[in-house]
Amino acid sequence: MTDVAVVGASGYIGGELLRLLLGHPRVRLSAATSTRYAGRRLDSVHPNLRDQTDLTFSEPERLADHDVVFLAASRTAAMALVPRLLDRAKCLVDLSPDFRLRDPDTYADHYGTPHTAPELLDRFVPGLPESHRTDLASADAVSVPGCMATAAILALRPLVPLAAPGALVTVDGRIGSSGSGVGATQVNLHAERSGVMRLFAPAGHRHEAEITQTTGLAVRMSATGVEAVRGAQVVCRVPLARPCREAELRRRYLDCYRDEPFVRVVAQRRGLYRLPEPKILTGSNFCDVGFAVDDRTGAVVAVAALDNLVKGGAGNAVQCLNIRMGWPESTGLGFAGLHPI
């Protein structure tokens, strides 16, 4: 059994990591850290884990050596923790934003603070199996991308060769309240959030840099908070170098994702769920991608949906673990989602 630990295990992403790792047949979860809840049982914070484990939260400073450590810390906190954690594990999987971007100046531009460990940036492999599977197989440090960045990258990937040179791609993201994390401020109280569609990033969302880094496309992104608790959806508009018929686009998407265990092409003419919808992906590690053609302009509207806490976070991290260990990628990730919900 592979020995694993979760640092920063009391948040929503940390809780999803615990849920998935406790159900994983090839790992032993032996530590979960939290400064605030040290000494308390995991299920006192994550009630869905009742009767699943007797483990208690431990202090981060007492973390021993493990085969794999998952880090679910907040932005900037990870920069301070990573140098020490790299010595505590054979493989470190970081779910914070701090090591996603290769260029420290780009990080400073998008996050408003200097990167304090720029010498470690090149050590991290992007935790996106669909584009970095080969590198993940031997990685000792993995940086899992953001939830809406993952959705946008997977939506856009088949279109990169078709995009008009120098074209500006727009990405409109929508996300549920869990995307704000457990430390959300007054703006995310139920009384303030319920019933609203809050455009919290009308321009310049931080995921722009991640999407551009992976796809090479010039991207401008906005994001809106919606009524849902879980789920993220992106709608991307891509100007093409030449007109493409729907049949060609469908073939490109199917060819691109034919062998991917967690990406499904959803672009149907009939039915209740004709394009990707996050609601039916709740709890699953799937990302559904689809498209529509704007016949007036020749542009393509690419759509993707996922559970922001699973394929957009913890599930993607576990999928990377499976690749790193040489296990089948779907190990411990077989949940299909719920309908109706």
C-alpha positions, 0 to 999 in steps of 0.5 A, spaced: 500 500 500 502 507 498 502 511 504 499 518 503 498 524 507 493 530 506 496 537 508 491 542 509 485 537 510 480 541 513 477 545 507 473 543 501 478 540 496 482 537 502 475 534 504 474 531 497 481 528 497 480 525 504 473 522 501 477 519 495 483 517 498 479 513 503 476 509 498 482 508 494 484 500 494 491 502 493 493 507 498 493 508 506 491 515 508 495 515 514 495 523 516 491 529 515 493 536 517 490 542 520 492 547 524 485 549 526 483 542 528 489 538 530 486 533 535 479 533 532 476 527 528 476 528 521 468 527 521 467 532 526 469 537 520 467 532 514 461 529 516 460 525 510 466 521 512 462 518 519 464 511 520 469 511 514 475 513 519 478 514 526 483 518 524 484 525 527 487 531 524 494 532 526 499 539 526 502 540 520 509 541 523 508 534 526 508 531 519 512 525 518 515 522 511 510 519 506 510 516 499 505 521 497 503 528 500 497 532 497 497 539 499 491 543 499 493 550 502 491 557 500 495 561 495 501 564 498 501 559 504 503 553 499 510 557 497 512 557 504 510 549 505 513 546 499 520 547 500 519 543 506 514 538 503 519 536 498 523 533 503 517 529 506 515 525 500 517 521 494 512 525 490 508 532 492 501 533 489 500 541 490 493 543 489 494 551 490 495 556 485 502 557 487 506 553 482 501 552 476 505 558 472 512 557 469 514 564 469 514 568 476 513 575 473 507 572 470 505 569 477 506 576 480 502 580 474 496 575 475 496 574 483 499 581 485 504 578 489 512 576 488 513 569 488 518 567 493 520 560 491 521 561 483 527 556 483 522 551 484 517 552 479 520 548 473 520 542 478 513 542 477 509 538 472 502 540 470 497 536 473 493 535 467 493 528 465 490 529 458 496 533 456 502 531 460 501 524 461 508 522 459 511 527 464 506 525 470 509 518 470 515 520 473 514 526 476 516 528 483 512 534 484 505 535 480 501 542 480 494 541 479 491 546 475 485 550 477 478 548 476 475 553 470 482 552 467 482 545 466 475 545 463 477 551 458 483 547 456 479 541 455 474 545 451 479 548 447 484 543 446 481 540 439 481 547 436 488 549 437 490 547 430 484 551 427 484 557 431 485 563 427 492 566 428 493 571 433 485 570 434 483 573 441 479 567 445 474 569 450 472 564 456 466 565 460 466 561 466 460 560 471 462 556 478 458 554 484 459 557 491 464 551 493 469 555 489 470 560 494 473 555 499 471 554 506 474 561 508 469 565 504 467 572 506 461 576 507 460 576 499 458 568 500 454 568 505 447 564 503 443 571 504 448 575 500 449 569 495 442 566 494 439 567 487 444 571 485 449 571 478 455 575 481 460 577 476 466 577 480 471 577 475 468 581 469 475 581 466 482 579 467 481 572 471 487 569 474 486 562 470 487 566 463 495 565 464 494 558 465 489 557 459 494 561 455 500 557 458 497 550 456 494 552 449 498 557 446 492 561 445 491 569 447 485 568 452 481 573 455 476 570 461 471 573 465 467 569 471 460 569 474 458 566 481 452 562 480 446 559 485 449 552 485 454 549 490 458 545 486 460 545 479 463 549 473 462 551 466 466 555 461 463 557 454 469 559 450 468 563 443 474 561 438 475 564 431 477 559 426 482 560 420 477 557 416 470 555 416 469 548 419 462 544 418 459 540 425 462 533 422 469 535 422 469 538 429 465 532 432 471 528 429 476 532 431 473 532 438 472 524 438 479 523 436 482 528 441 479 524 447 477 517 444 482 514 449 481 519 455 477 515 461 474 522 464 473 526 458 466 525 454 464 529 448 457 531 449 454 535 443 447 533 441 441 535 437 436 533 442 435 531 449 435 535 456 442 535 456 445 537 449 451 540 451 455 539 458 452 541 464 455 540 471 449 538 475 449 531 473 457 531 474 457 532 481 461 528 485 464 525 479 471 525 475 468 527 468 469 533 464 464 533 459 466 537 453 462 540 447 461 545 441 456 549 437 458 552 430 456 560 429 454 560 422 454 567 422 461 568 423 464 561 423 467 561 430 466 555 434 463 556 441 466 550 445 463 548 452 466 544 458 463 542 465 466 539 471 465 538 478 470 544 481 472 539 487 473 533 483 475 533 476 477 541 477 481 539 484 481 532 488 479 527 483 484 530 478 490 530 483 488 522 484 488 521 477 495 524 477 497 519 483 494 513 479 499 515 473 505 516 477 504 509 480 503 506 474 496 504 476 489 504 472 487 511 471 480 510 473 482 507 480 478 509 486 475 514 481 469 510 478 463 514 481 459 516 475 455 522 478 447 523 480 441 524 476 436 527 478 439 531 483 
